[in-house]
Structures are given as structure tokens and as C-alpha cells.
Amino acid sequence: MALVEIETFPDAIVAEMARARLAVEGIEAVLFDGGMASIGLGVLLPARLMVPEADEALALRVLAGDDA
């Protein structure tokens, strides 16, 4: 199953809320990188919201607030 990035979030809590919104609609999503410090730089990486490639269009509509 190939995953695609559909959005990035500077705030891990907001990213988790988006992931939960997709879950309500039956779309499995995972978060990558949120809150991880970049080695040696101390910079926080944004959280990347990833979904299966087959669910990309629906996930984008859900997050945009369009009817699914």
C-alpha cells in the first residue's frame, strides 16, 4: 500500500485532529515526523499527514470540508 502526503502541519495537535477527522470518514491515515527534532539543528519538523494513494482525493475533500 503506497502512502501519499496530503498535508503538513506545524502543530502536531492540529495534525492529530485532521487524522481523527479522516478516521471518522473511514479513511486510515498516519502522521510522520511531527515533533521530531532535526539532528543537530534543533528545528522541529512539521507533521506530515499520509493516506493510502487510493484515498487521496476523498481525504482532500474531507479536509477541505466538502461533502464526502
Secondary structure, 3 states (H helix, E strand, C coil): CCEEEEEEECCHHHHHHHHHHHHHCCCCCEEECCCCECCCCCCECCEEEEEEHHHHHHHHHHHHCCCC
